[in-house]
Structure formats: structure tokens, C-alpha cells
Amino acid sequence: MSVTTQFRKGALDMCVLFILQTDDFYGYDLTQQIKKTYTNY
């Protein structure tokens, strides 16, 4: 696999960890927070 593929696989993990450092979330709330945070890019 290419480096780009490996980066993309780890990107979601990094987004989740970044968001969880500020507060605790349940699954649905976490997905909504990710959507709100990262859809503007």
C-alpha cells in the first residue's frame, strides 16, 4: 500500500483522538462532532 493510503487510514483515528481530548462523547455524538468540525475543509 502507498503512503497516502496508510495516511488516510490513520486520519480518522487522529480526528477522533483530537476531539476526545476535549470531552467525552458517545458514538452518535462523536460522529456529529466530527461532521461539524471537519466538513468545512
C-alpha positions in Angstrom: 0.0 0.0 0.0 1.1 3.5 -0.7 2.0 6.1 1.9 -1.2 8.1 1.0 -3.4 5.1 1.7 -1.8 4.5 5.1 -2.2 8.2 6.0 -5.9 8.1 5.1 -6.4 5.0 7.2 -4.9 6.8 10.2 -6.6 10.2 9.6 -9.9 9.2 11.1 -8.2 7.8 14.2 -6.4 11.1 14.7 -9.6 13.1 14.3 -11.3 11.0 16.9 -8.4 11.3 19.4 -8.3 15.1 18.7 -11.9 15.5 19.5 -11.9 13.2 22.5 -9.1 15.2 24.2 -11.6 18.0 24.9 -14.6 16.0 26.2 -16.2 12.6 26.4 -18.7 11.6 23.7 -20.9 8.7 22.9 -20.8 7.2 19.3 -23.5 9.3 17.7 -22.4 12.5 19.4 -18.8 11.8 18.3 -19.8 11.3 14.7 -21.9 14.6 14.7 -18.9 16.5 16.3 -16.6 15.1 13.6 -19.0 16.1 10.9 -19.4 19.6 12.3 -15.7 20.0 12.8 -14.3 18.6 9.6 -16.9 19.3 6.9 -15.8 22.8 6.4 -12.4 21.7 4.9 
